[in-house]
Amino acid sequence: MGDKHLYEIIIEKSLSRDANDNTGFVFGANHTSELNTFTSSHPDIPLLIPGIGAQENDLVNLMKNIRSENFLINSSRGIIYSASKDCGENEFADTVRESAAQLNSGINSYLNF
C-alpha cells in the first residue's frame, strides 16, 4: 500500500474499473480533509455524505471543504426525530418540514446557484 490509505486505493481501483461512470462514494461528514482532496480532483463523481444531524458533525465546516456540487447530504435521524415524541401529527409534519428546510437552507447558502 505504500504511502496511500486503503480508501485511496479502493477509489483508484473503482474508478479505473468503471467504464460506465456509475461509480459514487460515501464520505462521512467528519472527514472534511479527505472530502476536500477528493472533490478537488473528482468534482463530477457523486457522493453520499452522512453524519449531519443526529451525529452532530459541523455543516459549515463540511460545506467549506466540498469542491463539488455533486453530493447528497443525508440527515435522516436529525430530521425525523426533530419533533417531540408526544406531538400530534400536524406538529410532527411541521417540525420535520422545518428541520429539512433549515438543513436545505444551510447547504444552499454555500452553493453558487
C-alpha positions as CSV (number, residue, x, y, z in Angstrom):
1,M,0.0,0.0,0.0
2,G,2.9,2.3,0.5
3,D,2.0,5.9,1.3
4,K,-1.7,5.5,0.4
5,H,-4.6,4.8,2.7
6,L,-6.8,1.9,1.9
7,Y,-9.7,4.2,0.9
8,E,-7.5,5.9,-1.7
9,I,-6.6,2.5,-3.2
10,I,-10.2,1.5,-3.3
11,I,-11.1,4.8,-5.0
12,E,-8.4,4.4,-7.6
13,K,-9.4,0.8,-8.4
14,S,-13.1,1.6,-8.5
15,L,-12.5,4.5,-10.9
16,S,-10.2,2.5,-13.2
17,R,-12.7,-0.4,-13.5
18,D,-15.9,1.5,-14.1
19,A,-16.2,2.2,-17.8
20,N,-19.9,3.3,-17.5
21,D,-19.3,6.1,-15.0
22,N,-21.7,4.5,-12.5
23,T,-19.4,5.0,-9.5
24,G,-20.2,7.1,-6.5
25,F,-18.7,7.1,-3.0
26,V,-19.7,7.6,0.6
27,F,-17.7,10.0,2.8
28,G,-18.6,10.7,6.4
29,A,-19.2,14.4,7.2
30,N,-16.4,14.3,9.8
31,H,-13.8,13.6,7.1
32,T,-13.6,17.1,5.7
33,S,-9.9,17.0,4.7
34,E,-10.4,13.8,2.7
35,L,-13.6,15.3,1.1
36,N,-11.7,18.4,0.1
37,T,-8.9,16.4,-1.5
38,F,-11.3,14.1,-3.3
39,T,-13.7,16.7,-4.6
40,S,-10.9,18.9,-5.7
41,S,-9.7,16.2,-8.1
42,H,-13.0,14.5,-8.8
43,P,-15.8,17.1,-8.8
44,D,-18.1,15.1,-11.1
45,I,-18.2,11.9,-9.1
46,P,-21.4,11.7,-6.9
47,L,-21.1,11.5,-3.2
48,L,-23.4,10.5,-0.3
49,I,-22.4,12.3,2.9
50,P,-24.0,11.0,6.1
51,G,-23.2,12.5,9.5
52,I,-25.1,15.8,9.7
53,G,-27.9,16.0,12.2
54,A,-28.1,13.3,14.9
55,Q,-24.3,12.6,14.6
56,E,-23.7,16.3,15.1
57,N,-20.9,16.9,12.6
58,D,-20.4,20.5,11.5
59,L,-22.3,21.5,8.4
60,V,-20.4,24.8,8.0
61,N,-17.0,23.0,8.1
62,L,-18.3,20.4,5.7
63,M,-19.6,22.9,3.2
64,K,-16.3,24.9,3.3
65,N,-14.4,21.7,2.3
66,I,-16.6,20.4,-0.6
67,R,-15.3,21.3,-4.0
68,S,-18.2,19.9,-5.9
69,E,-22.0,20.3,-6.3
70,N,-22.5,16.6,-7.0
71,F,-23.4,15.4,-3.5
72,L,-26.3,14.4,-1.3
73,I,-26.2,15.1,2.5
74,N,-28.1,12.5,4.5
75,S,-29.7,13.6,7.8
76,S,-32.4,11.0,8.4
77,R,-32.4,10.9,12.2
78,G,-31.7,14.6,12.5
79,I,-34.9,15.4,10.6
80,I,-37.3,12.6,11.5
81,Y,-36.5,12.8,15.3
82,S,-36.6,16.6,15.4
83,A,-40.2,16.6,16.7
84,S,-41.0,15.6,20.3
85,K,-42.3,12.1,20.9
86,D,-45.6,13.3,22.2
87,C,-46.5,15.7,19.5
88,G,-49.5,15.4,17.2
89,E,-49.5,14.5,13.5
90,N,-49.6,18.1,12.3
91,E,-46.9,19.3,14.7
92,F,-44.7,16.4,13.6
93,A,-45.2,17.2,10.0
94,D,-44.5,20.9,10.6
95,T,-41.4,20.3,12.7
96,V,-39.9,17.7,10.3
97,R,-40.6,20.0,7.3
98,E,-38.9,22.9,9.1
99,S,-35.9,20.8,10.0
100,A,-35.5,19.7,6.4
101,A,-35.9,23.3,5.2
102,Q,-33.3,24.6,7.7
103,L,-30.7,22.0,6.5
104,N,-31.5,22.7,2.9
105,S,-31.1,26.4,3.5
106,G,-27.8,25.9,5.3
107,I,-26.5,23.8,2.4
108,N,-27.8,26.2,-0.3
109,S,-26.1,29.2,1.4
110,Y,-22.7,27.7,0.4
111,L,-23.6,26.9,-3.2
112,N,-23.4,29.2,-6.1
113,F,-26.7,29.0,-7.9
